[in-house]
Amino acid sequence: MGDDKQTDDVQSDLSQATESLKIESEQKDNGDASKGDNKVKIDILLKATGNAPIMKKKKWAVDAEKPIGWIMEFFLYVNQTFAPSPDQLVKNLYECFGTDGKLVLHYCKSQAWG
C-alpha cells in the first residue's frame, strides 16, 4: 500500500518537473523565437539514475540564460559527479561540461553521488 502511494508521488513529481520544460519546448516549436527574440537554446539530455522513473522525452531545448534551478525538481548531477548550484546558468554548465552539442544531466529522487 505504501509503495503504491510512493509510486503515485514519483509520477506526480515527474509530471510537474517536466511541465515547464514542455511549455518551453512548445514555445520553441510554435516559432516564438521568430519574434526578434534570438535566444540561444542548449540541448539537455536527462538520464534517470537510481529509483527515478524514466521520462518518455529525454532531450530538451532550454534557454541558455535560465538558471539550472529552473529544472531542478529532482537531484541533478553533471557528469555523474556533482550537483550544480541552483543559481548556476545552463549556459555556464554547457560551456564547461557539454559534449557532442548536449549537456548531460543525471537525475534521481534521492541523493546518488557526493
C-alpha positions in Angstrom: 0.0 0.0 0.0 2.8 2.4 0.9 4.6 1.5 -2.3 1.6 2.5 -4.4 1.4 5.9 -2.7 5.2 6.4 -3.3 4.9 5.4 -7.0 2.0 7.8 -7.4 4.0 10.6 -5.8 7.0 9.9 -8.0 4.8 10.0 -11.1 3.2 13.3 -9.9 6.7 14.8 -9.3 7.9 13.7 -12.7 4.8 15.3 -14.4 5.4 18.6 -12.5 9.1 18.6 -13.2 8.6 18.2 -17.0 5.7 20.6 -17.3 7.8 23.7 -17.5 10.2 22.0 -20.0 7.2 21.1 -22.2 6.0 24.7 -22.2 9.4 25.9 -23.2 9.7 23.3 -25.9 6.2 24.0 -27.3 7.0 27.8 -27.4 10.1 26.9 -29.5 8.1 24.7 -31.8 5.4 27.4 -32.3 8.0 29.8 -33.5 8.2 32.2 -30.6 11.9 32.7 -31.3 11.0 34.3 -34.6 9.6 37.4 -32.8 13.0 39.0 -32.9 14.0 37.1 -29.7 17.2 35.3 -30.7 17.6 33.3 -27.5 20.3 30.6 -27.5 18.9 27.2 -26.8 21.0 24.4 -25.3 20.1 20.7 -25.7 19.9 19.0 -22.4 19.8 15.2 -22.2 18.2 13.9 -18.9 19.2 10.4 -17.8 17.5 8.6 -15.0 19.6 7.4 -12.0 18.7 5.2 -9.1 15.0 4.9 -8.4 13.9 7.8 -10.7 11.3 7.0 -13.3 12.5 7.2 -16.9 11.0 10.0 -18.9 9.5 9.4 -22.3 11.2 12.6 -23.7 14.8 12.7 -22.6 16.1 15.6 -24.7 15.0 19.2 -24.1 16.0 22.5 -25.7 16.4 25.0 -22.8 17.1 28.8 -22.9 20.9 29.2 -22.1 20.3 32.1 -19.7 17.9 30.1 -17.4 19.3 29.1 -14.1 19.7 25.3 -13.6 17.3 25.6 -10.6 14.5 26.2 -13.1 14.5 22.5 -14.0 15.6 21.2 -10.5 12.6 19.1 -9.3 14.9 16.2 -8.8 18.5 15.8 -7.6 20.6 16.8 -10.7 24.2 15.7 -11.3 26.6 16.8 -14.0 28.8 14.0 -15.4 27.6 11.7 -12.6 29.9 13.8 -10.3 28.5 16.9 -8.7 25.2 18.7 -8.1 25.2 22.2 -9.6 24.2 25.2 -7.6 20.5 26.1 -8.4 21.6 29.6 -9.5 24.2 28.3 -12.0 23.3 29.2 -15.5 22.6 26.4 -18.0 25.0 28.2 -20.4 27.9 28.1 -18.0 27.4 24.4 -17.3 27.2 23.7 -21.0 30.4 25.6 -21.8 32.3 23.7 -19.1 30.8 20.2 -19.3 28.8 20.0 -22.6 29.8 17.2 -25.0 28.6 16.5 -28.6 26.4 19.6 -28.5 24.5 18.5 -25.4 24.6 19.0 -21.6 24.0 15.6 -20.0 22.3 15.7 -16.6 21.5 12.7 -14.5 18.5 13.0 -12.2 17.2 10.9 -9.3 14.7 11.2 -6.4 17.3 10.7 -3.7 20.9 11.7 -3.4 23.1 9.4 -5.6 26.6 11.0 -5.6 28.6 13.2 -3.2 
